[in-house]
Amino acid sequence: MAGLILADIHTALADQIRAGIDRQTSVSEFPDGSTVFPNVTVHSGPGQYLNPYSTLGFGGTADISVRLKIEVDAVDVESACIKIADYLSMGSGNESSILDAITADETLGGLVEEMILAPIEWDTETNPFVAYIPLQLIVKKVV
């Protein structure tokens, strides 16, 4: 890695999702105000986004927290839940799995040392049309 360029990491993650799912889905590297659904957007994590000094010195690491926001539209709540559940499903045969897409290359083409998937956030009572996939990305610093 030739430096810590955050936009490159967002782009690599979005590109990997685009390449990994066969469903018509808008994918954005950063929030862009899009109202095209379904939509997956790479957001900063809530609270801490970047810890540039996770470990100190040359060859140390930095942590980046992002959340993938999945938004769908549907005629009713049940249809929305079915769409979100499809995106969150894993394993062979599911060509809509965002989880399979992001774990296909956990280094994002060598930009990331390690990808840690946190518990998925989806509140079907409050907002069944939106789910979040939190990720912690560990990158090696170049000083």
Long-range contacts (C-beta under 8 A, 24 or more apart in sequence): 1-110, 1-111, 1-139, 1-140, 1-142, 2-142, 3-142, 4-52, 4-62, 4-139, 4-141, 4-142, 6-50, 6-64, 8-111, 9-64, 9-108, 9-111, 9-112, 9-137, 9-139, 10-42, 10-66, 12-108, 12-109, 12-111, 12-112, 13-42, 13-66, 13-68, 13-102, 13-108, 13-135, 14-40, 14-42, 16-101, 16-102, 16-104, 16-105, 16-108, 16-109, 17-68, 17-98, 17-101, 17-102, 19-101, 20-97, 20-98, 20-100, 20-101, 20-102, 20-104, 21-95, 21-96, 21-97, 21-98, 21-101, 22-95, 22-96, 23-86, 23-95, 23-96, 25-96, 37-71, 37-72, 37-73, 38-70, 38-71, 38-72, 38-73, 38-83, 38-87, 39-69, 39-70, 39-71, 39-72, 40-68, 40-69, 40-70, 40-71, 40-87, 40-98, 41-68, 41-69, 41-71, 42-66, 42-68, 43-67, 43-68, 43-69, 45-134, 45-135, 45-136, 52-141, 54-138, 57-143, 58-141, 58-142, 58-143, 59-140, 59-141, 60-140, 60-141, 60-143, 61-113, 61-138, 61-139, 61-140, 61-141, 62-138, 62-139, 62-141, 63-136, 63-137, 63-138, 63-139, 64-136, 64-137, 64-139, 65-134, 65-135, 65-136, 65-137, 66-134, 66-135, 66-137, 67-121, 67-132, 67-133, 67-134, 67-135, 68-98, 68-102, 68-132, 68-133, 68-135, 69-130, 69-131, 69-132, 70-98, 70-130, 70-131, 70-132, 70-133, 71-129, 71-130, 72-129, 72-130, 73-129, 74-129, 77-124, 77-128, 80-128, 80-129, 81-124, 81-128, 84-122, 84-128, 84-129, 84-130, 84-131, 87-131, 88-120, 88-122, 88-131, 88-133, 98-133, 99-133, 102-133, 102-135, 108-137, 111-139, 112-137, 112-138, 112-139, 113-138, 113-139, 113-140, 114-138
